[in-house]
């Protein structure tokens, strides 16, 4: 079997030259790296790179040797292995995206005949995607469950204050995992005229510092008394108003952690509180810093910990469950579908309609009449 051509060392992944012509190898390496780095979302980059790694491990061929049959056989092998249709479609999209980039975007200054990636047809183009049903695994917490989850987080410790602010933010804003855990202090705009609980406490004690907005307080006027934050995810960025209760919980944590006075805009909000992770075998202690966001894995681990403490089933709760919960809370609060669609950042109302339908389940208003006909009343 030929050694796979695309590997995944530290970013960016490369197509390693083997015993093939240098010009062809370097062209494909450059096309691959440019394509992968052109994906705006880091999650997409990781997923696409992982898809390519899995495909090459299966095919053992170089990218320009791939045929439609190779891809079709790989898809069938994934289906036989039990992968979901959505996962298989995502991996197929990764292959198709790369070949589209190589054939339509990538250019070679002096291409030799038959030696340019951009001259190759896309072997994944005509392969049909598998049928899927969006949000079939979507689940949300009831109001009682959401309250229990928040109550399970202790607020008499610094870590508890951090975690409470983190999961409250997910529940109230409806943002995705990375859109909250990677927030920096500079992503917040604190306008003049607003004073949170922690600030009021410090003012009463005579210990308030000039950190309203980290030195970035806005002029009094439009937006006075409001806080905004900018989040990025799925290749886009948006500026939203930050709910007051979310900001107060964040500020209470930062104040308790001793971070608030003198905090810089580039400082992450939800960071590790100890250096224990620096002792892990895959971590370079010389490059370790606490100014890094909590990992996605750590956020998920803590959520399951608090779910167990709240008496909930941790196997059925993921961070994305909190986004589903946020949507349903907005619905129960009286928001219409347009408001919820805007709140979630969906690109179309149809997506939101499917989203809410899958969460709510199919309504059945006729069962009473059926029971009556069957004499079961």
N, C-alpha and C positions, 0 to 999 in steps of 0.2 A: 504494500500500500504506500502511496506517495505521502510524504509528510505534509500535513496541512499547511497551506500557504499563509493563512492569516492567524496570528496568535494574539494573545491578550496579556502582554506585559503591562508595566505601568503606562498610564495614559501618555500619549495617544497610542493605540494599537498599531502595529505595523504588519505589512506583508513582507516576510523575510525572504531575501534572495537566496535561492538554492543553487543548483547547477543549471540555471537558466540565464539567458542573455541579460546583461546588466541593464540595458535600456528598457527592455520590457518589464523587468522586475521593478525598476525604479518608477516607471510610469504607473503601474498598478498600485505600488505602495503609496505614491503621492495621491492618486485618485481615491484610494480607500481612506486615507487620513483626512483629506479635504472634505470628503463626503461625511465622515463621522463627525468631524468638528463643525460641520455646517448645521447639524441638528442643534437647535437652541436649548432643548431640555437635557440636563444631565441624566435623567432617568431614561429618556429615549436613547441617548448614546450608549448607556450601559446595556439596555435591552437589545439594541441592534448589534452591538459588539458580541454579546452573549449568543445571539441567534446565529451569527456568522461562525462563531467558534463551534457551536453544536453541529451546524451543517457541515463544516469542513471535517470535523471528526468523523462524521458519518460517511461522507463522500470520498474523502482522501484525494480529491482532485484540486487542481489549481483553478482560480476563478474563471479564466478564459476557456477552460475545458468543460465547464458545466453545461449540461443540456437540460431540456425540460423534463426528460425522463429521470434524471438524477434528482431533481427537485420533487417530482411526483412520488418517487420511491421514498424519499426522506419524509415527506408529509405522511405517507401511509405508515411508515415506521413509528412516527410520533403518535399517530392515532392509535396504533396497536399498543403503544406503551402507556396509553391512558391519559395523554395530555388533552386539555380542554380545547374545544374548537377555537375559542378566542385566543388562546396562547399560540396555537398553530398558525392562525391567521396573522397574528402579530409577527411571528418569525418569518412568514412568507412575505409580509410587507417589508421587512428589513432587507431581504434579498432583492426584492423588486426595486426598492428605493436606491440601493447601491448601483444596480445595473442601469437604472434610469439616469442617475447622476453621471456614471462613467460614460454613458453613450450620448447624453445630451448636454452636459455641463462641462465635463472635463475636456481640456484641449491639450494637445501635444504640439510644441512649436514646429518640430520638423518630423512629422510622423513617417515612418517607413511603412511600406505596404504590408498590411496584415499585422502590424506590430503596435497598434494603438488601442488602448482600452475603449476609447469612445467610438470605435467602429463596430463593436460587438453588440448584437441584438440582445434584448432583455429576455433571458430564458424563463423568467418568472411571470412575464406579462400576461400570458394567456391562460395561466393556471387558475381555475375558479376557486374562490374562497369558500370555506365551509360555512354552513348556516349556523348562526348564533342567535341567542335571545339576550338582549341587553339587560343588565342588572338583575339576572335571575337569582343571584345569591345575595342581593341587597337585603340588609336587615337594619332595623333602627331600634333604639332604646325607647321605651315608654317614658313618660314624664317621671313616673315613680322610679324607674330604673336609673334615669339620668341623675335624679336627685341623690339616689343612693350612691352612685359612683362618685359624685362630688363630695358627699359627706364622708366617704371612706378615705379621703385624702387628708392627712393631718395638717393643720395650719399653724402648729406651734413650733415647727422646725423650719429651717431655711429650705431644705429640700422639699418639704411639704408645700411651702408657699410657691416654690418654683413649679412643682407638678400641678398644683391647683390652678395656677395661672395658665399653664400650658393646656390642660384639658378643658378648662373653661373657655379658652380661646377657640378651641376646635368646635365646641358645642354651640357657641354663640355666633361665630363668624362663618362656620361651614366651609372653611378652607381645607385644602388637602394637607397631607402629612408634611411635606417639605415647605409648603407655603407659610406654615406657622413656625416650625422648629428652626428654620434658618433665618428668622427675622433678626435684623440688627437694630440697634438703638436709633441709628440714622434713618431707618425706614419710617419712623414716626414723626409727625408734625404736630407739635403741641401749640395751639393758638392761645393767645392771651385771654385772660378772663376765666380760666378753668382751674380749679384747685381740687385735687383729689384727696382721698382720706389720709394717705401718708403725708402729703404736703401739709394738710391742715394740722396733723399731729405735730409735725416738726415746727410749724409756725407757732403753735401754742407753746412749744417748749423752747422757742427762740433759736432753733437749730436748723432753720430752712436755708438751703443753699440755692444759689442761682443756677438751677439746672432745669428750669422749665423748658424742656426741649433741648437740653444739653447745650444751651447757649444759642438755640435756634428759634426762640419765641417769635411768633409772627405779630404783625401789627394788629391792633384792635380794628375790627371792621367786619367785612364779610367772613363768615366762618368763625366768628368770635365764640369762644367757649366750646370749641369742638377739637377733637383729636382725629387725625387722619393717619393712615399707614399705607405703605406701598408694598404689595406682595408680587411675587413672580412665580409662575408655574405654567407648565404645558406650553412653553414657548411664548408666553405673553405676560405683560405686567399691567397692574391696575392700582389705582389709588382709591381706597374706600374709607369711609368714616369708621373709626374704631369705637366700639361700644364703650361707654364710660366704665362699666363694671370690669371689662377686660383690661383696660388701661390701669385701673386702680389695683387690680390683682398683680399685674406686672410690676407696677411701681412698688407695691408692698414687698414683693420678693427682692427687687433690686436694692431697696432700702435695708431690708433685713440682712442681705448678703454683703452689705458695705460697698456696693458697687455704684450707687447712685451719684454721690459727689464726684465730679470730675469724669464721669463716664463719657467715652468718645463715641462718635457716630458709627465707627466700624465695629464696635463691640457687639457680639451676638447676645441676644437676650437669654435664651435657654441653653445654658452651657453646663459641662460637668462641674461639680463642686469639689472634687478631689482629683488627685493625680494617680489614682489606682490604675487607670487604663494605660498609663505610660509603662507599666510593668508587663503588659501583654507581649508575647513573643513577636507579634507582627507590627509592633509600634516602635519607632525610633525615638528613644528618650530625648535625644539632643534636639529634636524638632517638635517635641510635645509642647503644647500650649493649651491652657484652659479656654482661651478665646476661640472656641470651635463649637458648632452646634451639636446638640445631642444627636447621636446616630439614629437612623430610622429604626434599627433593631432595638435600641435602648428605649425609645419611646413606646414601641410595641410591647416590650417586656414589662415596663412599668404599668401600662394600661391593663395588662392581664393580671398583674399583682393587685391593683386596686379593684379590679372586677371581682376577683376571688374574695377580697375583703368585704365587698359590698353584697356578697351572696349571689353574684351573677355568674353565668357560665362563661369562663374566659375563652373557651374554644370557639365561641360564636361571636366574639367581639374583636374587631380590628380597629385601627385608627380610622379607617374609612367609614366604619360604622357610625362614628361621631358626626361625619359629614351628612350621612343619611338622616341621622337624628336631628341635626340642625335644620334640614329641609322640612322634616315633618313637624318640628316645633313651630316653624314659620307658618306652615299650613294651618296648624291648630290655633295659631295666634290670629288667623284671619287673612293672611297674605294670599293674593290671587296668583295664578300661574305665571303671569308676566313678572310679578315682583319676585317670585321664587327663582325664576329663570335668571333674572338679573343678579339676584343674590348669589346663586351658585356659579355664575359666570359661564353658563351654557351658551353655545353658539347658536342654538335654535330652540324654539318652543317645543318642537317635537321631541327633542331629547329630554326636556323637563317632563313632558307628558308621560313618556315611557318610564322615566325615573320614578315619578310619583305613583304611577300605576303599578309598577313592580313592587314598590314598597308597601302600598296599601292593600294589594291583592285585588282580585276580581270581586266586585260588589255582588251581593245576592240578596235582592229585595223581595224575591218571590217565594222563598222557602216556606214562609208561613202559610201561603195559599196552597202550596204542594202538600204540606203536612195536613192541611184541612181536608184536601181531597182524599188523602190516605186515611183519614179518620184518626190522626195521631194527636190532635189538640186535646 
